[in-house]
Amino acid sequence: MRVVVLLAACAALAPLGTWGYTAPRGSRRSVGLPQGEHRVDLAASLVGSISPVTDRNPIVRREAERTIRLATLEDLPSLAEHRLKIFRNIVPPTRASRTYNAIFDGLLTNMRNRYRRNGTVILLATRDENALATVRGETLMGNVELSSHQLEGSTLQKEQPDLSRWYLTEMAVNSAYRRRGVAFSMLQCAEMLAKERGIDELLLHVDSENKAAVQLYRKAGFEVMQETPEVVEFTQKMGLLDSLYAMKHHHLMRMPIKV
């Protein structure tokens, strides 16, 4: 079965596992770039040789000031703290708090359940590849989650039964490391993993008014999909047409993976 990765990026970018098979490597062409834009040569930008990424070899990419790697179960508590801070503006209290503990425990349980799902992967950008995702120690720079279960039962999936998809969510960059290419690096690594494992396509939702985010995704190789009934149904399934988001319009964008 071929595989597709679906990315649903968070509407506001600034506040923003393992698979059992590998695909052959090959040349790629740019997809969906505005005129004048140029893709970064991903293979040339990797430091050293890369073997298939697994739990035992979690490093996806090394750069001058960061490492992109797979998250482990040990990372999840610090990652939950990071997401509460980024997405909900909730920081750990200085004193014991039942309310905070309940929110934190609920999020952590949900993250662990998703992590254990077949096909779910979390990518971390860290300053030290050997460190856990320590928020207070400024080790964690950013994270993004890729999964497939959100498409189950959707018309979008039923019309392409040979394709399975990952849904990328929780794109978040630590405020201390924004505007330094962290999000772009994580998108490149998601693409690299997709190519390595025979994945056909990346998809994401983005607030159409968030021009900076749309530009970033176009630069990474995404293009806006037409709003077919299947696309609208999936957008609704993801809760992006609910009252909380009723005043916003979201694009579904795609990046075909060429091998």
Secondary structure, DSSP 8 states (H G I E B T S, - for coil): -EEEEEE---SSSS-----S-----------S--TT-----HHHHSSS------SSS-EEEE-SS-EEEE--GGGHHHHHHHHHHHHH-----SS--HHHHHHHHHHHHHHHHHHTSTT-EEEEEESSTTS---TTTT-EEEEEEEESGGGTT-HHHHTSTTEEEEEEEEEEE-GGGTTSSHHHHHHHHHHHHHHHTTEEEEEEEEETT-HHHHHHHHHHT-EE----HHHHHHHHHTTTTSGGGTT--EEEEEEE---
